[in-house]
Amino acid sequence: MYLSMRIAGHLDSRWSEWFTGLDMNYLPDGSTEISGPVVDQAALYGLLRRAQDLGLTLLTMSLAEEPPDDEEK
């Protein structure tokens, strides 16, 4: 499973430890995209709990079987 979620605001790079194994990209609109592979639904819910624990505002989230064509596996 491949996760892509967009969070309101540019997250400080120190939060990247909370999302180990995922990429954090700062978008021009002021949001942060967090993306990467997720092994199962338990891991997905763990990531969502982390975002909630940090008080982050989730703007969008999508799951796919494989990463988009422009992403490296």
C-alpha positions in Angstrom: 0.0 0.0 0.0 1.2 3.5 -0.8 0.1 6.5 1.3 0.0 10.1 0.3 -1.4 12.7 2.8 -1.3 16.4 2.8 -1.1 18.3 6.1 -1.8 22.0 6.6 1.3 24.1 7.1 5.0 23.3 6.6 6.0 20.8 9.3 9.3 21.4 11.0 11.9 18.8 9.9 12.2 17.5 13.5 8.7 15.8 13.0 10.2 13.6 10.3 11.2 11.1 13.0 7.5 10.6 13.7 7.0 9.6 10.1 10.0 7.3 9.7 10.2 5.6 6.3 8.0 8.3 4.6 9.0 11.3 2.6 8.1 14.8 3.7 7.8 17.4 0.9 7.0 21.1 1.3 4.4 22.3 -1.2 4.2 25.8 -2.6 0.7 26.3 -1.2 2.1 26.1 2.3 1.2 22.5 3.0 3.3 19.4 3.6 2.9 16.1 1.7 3.9 13.0 3.6 4.1 9.9 1.3 5.5 6.5 1.1 4.9 2.8 1.6 2.7 1.5 4.4 2.7 -2.2 5.2 -0.8 -2.7 6.4 -3.9 -1.0 7.9 -2.5 -1.2 11.4 0.5 0.9 10.3 -1.8 3.3 8.5 -3.9 3.9 11.6 -0.7 4.3 13.6 0.4 7.2 11.3 -3.0 8.8 11.5 -2.8 8.6 15.3 0.6 10.3 15.2 -0.8 13.1 13.1 -3.7 13.5 15.5 -1.4 13.4 18.5 0.7 16.2 16.9 -2.5 18.3 16.4 -2.0 18.3 12.6 -4.8 19.2 10.2 -5.2 16.6 7.6 -6.2 18.1 4.2 -6.2 15.1 2.0 -5.3 11.4 2.1 -5.1 8.8 -0.6 -4.0 5.2 -0.8 -2.9 3.2 -3.8 -1.6 -0.2 -4.5 1.6 1.2 -6.0 3.3 4.6 -5.9 2.5 7.1 -8.7 4.6 6.7 -11.9 6.7 9.7 -11.0 7.7 8.2 -7.6 10.6 5.9 -7.1 9.8 2.5 -5.5 
